[in-house]
Amino acid sequence: MLDINLFRNLRINIFIYYFLTSIVFLNILYYFLIISPTQNLILLFIILFLLLIFSGIIISKLSVDPLALHVENLQNLSKETLHELNLPIATIITNIHLLKKSLENEKDLKRASRIEKACEMLQERYNELDYMIKLQSSNISVEIISLDELVKNRVLFLQAIYPHMKFNLTLKSTQITNDKVGLSKVIDNLIDNGVKYSQNISKIDIKLDNFTLEIQDYGLGMDEVEIIQVFDNYYQGNKEMQGFGIGLSMVKRFCDKNKILLNIKSKPNKGTIVSLKFKED
């Protein structure tokens, strides 16, 4: 949350400068029109124009510079925190791997596996934070991706979170050039949504063919009105579901930016098919 004092001081500074500028503006008009009437209206207009330009520059600096500094400080703090997190995460993962080699008791192995999986999930969150920082600084790189392998890896990761779900994969080998981390987040969001809205039907079908990825669930589904609203920030068709309703809006922004054709087909109580059509390299 941004500092309240920052906005309070910002408002005060802008108000004071605007008030003083208005007084100067009115005094110039009063001087030229009342005290010293002149026919040289061009000079008056030039002076007022320069005053407006100067005022605009000062007000923009008063408005933007403190916020820019605040955002820069937050970014620096995020980068430093991210850097400090890397070592303990790597240490835990390395040591749990070594510990598992010395364990023989089945219960202890299961506990160690749960710790290992939790570390992997923490590593995922680390990667996402790193991605968001790079995204803010427009430092995102694209690379050649084996899309079928990426989907398999994301499903493998999510299978540990949703062990009750059955993921049916029909994937053809597909090579694309894209932002791998961002696309991983998109796939995760779409599968996660499919799971959440599947109700009692514990299966998700995922197909990849002809540069088109389809993720199909057989749950609640949506009507035409909901399909239109589903990409809005904070929209949730089912208020009882956990989350903040920002996943699909993020998916839409990513697809628009990367020229991926996003399409949704859905029917109430029949399920939903979300398709991503990629450009052929």
C-alpha positions in Angstrom: 0.0 0.0 0.0 1.3 3.5 -0.9 2.2 5.8 1.9 -0.8 8.0 2.8 1.5 10.9 3.7 2.9 10.8 0.2 -0.5 11.5 -1.3 -1.4 14.1 1.4 1.8 16.1 0.8 1.4 15.7 -3.0 -2.1 17.2 -2.9 -1.0 20.0 -0.6 2.0 20.9 -2.9 -0.1 20.8 -6.0 -2.9 22.9 -4.4 -0.4 25.6 -3.2 1.3 25.8 -6.6 -2.0 25.9 -8.4 -3.3 28.6 -6.1 -0.2 30.8 -6.5 -0.2 30.3 -10.3 -3.8 31.4 -10.5 -3.0 34.6 -8.5 -0.1 35.4 -10.9 -2.3 34.7 -13.9 -5.1 37.0 -12.6 -2.6 39.7 -11.7 -1.2 39.7 -15.2 -4.6 40.0 -16.7 -5.5 42.8 -14.3 -2.4 44.7 -15.1 -2.8 44.5 -18.9 -6.5 45.0 -19.0 -7.1 47.5 -16.1 -4.0 49.2 -14.9 -2.1 49.6 -18.1 -4.5 48.9 -21.0 -2.6 48.0 -24.1 -3.4 47.1 -27.7 -0.6 44.6 -27.7 -2.7 41.6 -27.1 -0.1 39.4 -28.8 2.3 40.1 -25.9 -0.4 39.3 -23.4 -1.2 36.0 -25.0 2.6 35.1 -25.2 3.1 35.8 -21.5 0.0 33.9 -20.5 0.9 31.0 -22.8 4.5 30.8 -21.4 3.0 30.9 -17.9 0.7 28.0 -18.6 3.5 26.0 -20.1 5.7 26.6 -17.1 2.9 25.8 -14.7 2.2 22.6 -16.5 5.8 21.5 -16.3 6.0 22.3 -12.6 2.7 20.6 -11.7 3.6 17.5 -13.7 6.9 17.3 -11.8 5.1 17.8 -8.5 2.7 15.0 -9.5 5.0 12.4 -11.1 8.4 12.7 -9.5 7.4 11.7 -5.9 5.4 8.7 -7.3 8.3 7.7 -9.6 10.7 7.8 -6.7 8.3 5.8 -4.6 7.9 3.1 -7.3 11.7 3.0 -7.8 12.2 2.4 -4.1 9.6 -0.4 -4.1 11.3 -2.0 -7.1 14.7 -1.8 -5.4 13.2 -3.3 -2.3 11.6 -6.1 -4.3 14.9 -6.9 -6.1 16.9 -6.9 -2.9 14.3 -9.1 -1.2 14.2 -11.4 -4.2 18.0 -11.7 -4.1 18.0 -12.6 -0.4 15.3 -15.3 -0.9 17.2 -17.1 -3.6 19.9 -18.5 -1.2 17.6 -20.0 1.5 15.3 -21.6 -1.1 18.3 -23.2 -2.9 19.7 -24.3 0.4 16.5 -26.0 1.5 16.0 -27.7 -1.9 19.6 -29.0 -2.0 19.6 -30.3 1.6 16.2 -32.0 1.3 17.5 -33.9 -1.8 20.5 -35.1 0.3 18.3 -35.9 3.2 15.9 -38.1 1.1 18.9 -40.3 0.1 19.5 -41.2 3.7 15.9 -41.9 4.7 14.4 -45.4 4.6 11.2 -45.0 6.6 8.2 -44.6 4.3 6.6 -41.9 6.6 9.8 -39.9 6.7 10.1 -40.1 3.0 6.6 -38.8 2.5 7.3 -35.9 4.9 10.5 -35.1 3.1 8.6 -35.2 -0.3 6.0 -32.8 1.0 8.7 -30.4 2.1 10.4 -30.8 -1.3 7.1 -30.1 -3.1 6.5 -27.0 -0.9 10.0 -25.7 -1.8 9.2 -26.2 -5.5 6.0 -24.2 -5.0 8.0 -21.5 -3.2 10.5 -21.5 -6.1 7.5 -21.0 -8.5 6.4 -18.0 -6.5 10.0 -16.7 -6.6 10.1 -17.1 -10.3 6.8 -15.2 -10.7 8.0 -12.3 -8.5 11.2 -12.1 -10.6 9.1 -12.2 -13.7 6.8 -9.4 -12.5 9.8 -7.2 -11.6 11.2 -7.8 -15.1 7.8 -7.1 -16.6 7.7 -3.7 -14.9 11.1 -2.8 -16.3 10.2 -4.2 -19.8 13.1 -6.6 -19.5 11.3 -9.7 -20.8 13.0 -11.9 -23.3 11.4 -14.3 -25.7 12.7 -17.7 -26.6 12.0 -20.8 -28.7 9.6 -23.0 -26.6 8.5 -26.6 -27.0 4.9 -25.9 -26.2 3.9 -29.5 -25.6 6.7 -30.0 -23.1 5.8 -26.8 -21.4 2.2 -27.9 -21.0 3.3 -31.3 -19.7 5.6 -29.6 -17.1 2.8 -27.3 -15.9 0.3 -30.1 -15.6 2.9 -32.2 -13.7 3.3 -29.2 -11.3 -0.4 -28.7 -10.9 -1.1 -32.4 -10.5 0.7 -32.3 -7.1 -1.6 -29.5 -6.0 -4.8 -31.2 -7.3 -4.1 -35.0 -6.9 -7.8 -35.8 -7.3 -7.9 -34.4 -10.8 -7.3 -36.4 -14.0 -5.6 -34.5 -16.8 -6.1 -36.1 -20.2 -3.3 -34.8 -22.5 -3.4 -35.0 -26.3 -0.4 -33.0 -27.3 1.3 -32.7 -30.7 4.9 -31.5 -30.9 4.8 -27.7 -31.3 7.5 -25.1 -31.4 6.8 -21.4 -30.8 8.7 -18.3 -29.9 7.3 -16.6 -26.8 7.8 -15.4 -23.3 8.1 -18.7 -21.4 7.5 -17.5 -17.9 4.5 -15.4 -18.8 3.0 -18.2 -20.9 3.5 -20.6 -18.0 1.5 -18.3 -15.8 -1.2 -18.2 -18.4 -1.4 -22.0 -18.7 -1.5 -22.3 -14.9 -4.3 -19.8 -14.6 -6.4 -21.5 -17.2 -6.0 -25.0 -15.8 -6.5 -23.7 -12.2 -9.8 -22.0 -13.3 -10.9 -25.3 -15.0 -10.2 -27.2 -11.8 -12.0 -24.7 -9.5 -15.1 -24.7 -11.7 -15.3 -28.4 -12.4 -17.4 -29.2 -9.3 -17.7 -32.9 -8.9 -16.3 -33.8 -12.4 -12.6 -34.5 -11.8 -11.2 -34.3 -15.2 -9.7 -31.8 -17.5 -8.9 -32.4 -21.2 -6.0 -30.6 -22.7 -5.3 -30.7 -26.4 -2.6 -29.2 -28.6 -2.8 -29.3 -32.4 -2.2 -27.0 -35.3 -0.7 -24.3 -33.0 -3.9 -24.3 -30.9 -4.0 -25.2 -27.2 -7.4 -26.1 -25.8 -8.2 -26.6 -22.1 -11.6 -28.1 -21.5 -13.5 -28.6 -18.2 -16.9 -30.2 -17.6 -18.1 -28.0 -14.7 -20.3 -25.0 -14.1 -19.9 -23.3 -17.5 -21.0 -19.8 -18.3 -23.7 -18.0 -20.2 -23.1 -15.4 -22.9 -23.2 -12.5 -20.4 -20.6 -14.1 -18.1 -18.3 -14.8 -21.1 -18.3 -11.1 -21.9 -17.6 -10.1 -18.3 -15.1 -12.9 -17.4 -12.0 -10.8 -18.5 -12.9 -7.9 -16.3 -10.6 -7.3 -13.3 -12.1 -8.8 -10.1 -15.0 -10.5 -11.8 -15.9 -13.8 -10.4 -18.9 -15.9 -11.7 -19.1 -17.8 -8.4 -18.5 -15.6 -5.3 -17.9 -18.7 -3.1 -14.7 -19.5 -5.1 -11.4 -18.5 -3.5 -9.3 -15.9 -5.3 -9.5 -12.3 -6.4 -10.9 -12.7 -10.0 -7.8 -11.3 -11.6 -6.4 -14.4 -13.4 -8.3 -14.2 -16.7 -7.8 -10.4 -17.0 -4.0 -11.1 -16.7 -4.4 -13.9 -19.3 -6.2 -11.5 -21.7 -3.5 -8.8 -21.4 -0.7 -11.3 -22.0 -2.5 -12.8 -25.1 -3.2 -9.3 -26.5 0.4 -8.3 -26.0 1.8 -11.4 -27.5 -0.7 -11.7 -30.4 -2.2 -14.9 -29.1 -5.9 -15.4 -30.2 -7.9 -16.1 -27.0 -11.3 -17.7 -27.4 -13.8 -19.1 -24.9 -16.8 -21.4 -25.6 -19.0 -22.3 -22.7 -22.5 -23.5 -21.7 -24.1 -23.4 -18.3 -23.6 -26.8 -16.5 -21.8 -28.2 -19.6 -18.4 -26.8 -19.1 -15.9 -24.5 -20.8 -13.3 -24.7 -23.5 -10.6 -22.0 -23.5 -8.4 -22.0 -26.7 -5.1 -20.2 -27.4 -4.2 -19.9 -31.1 -0.5 -19.2 -31.5 1.3 -17.7 -34.5 3.1 -20.2 -36.6 6.9 -19.4 -36.6 
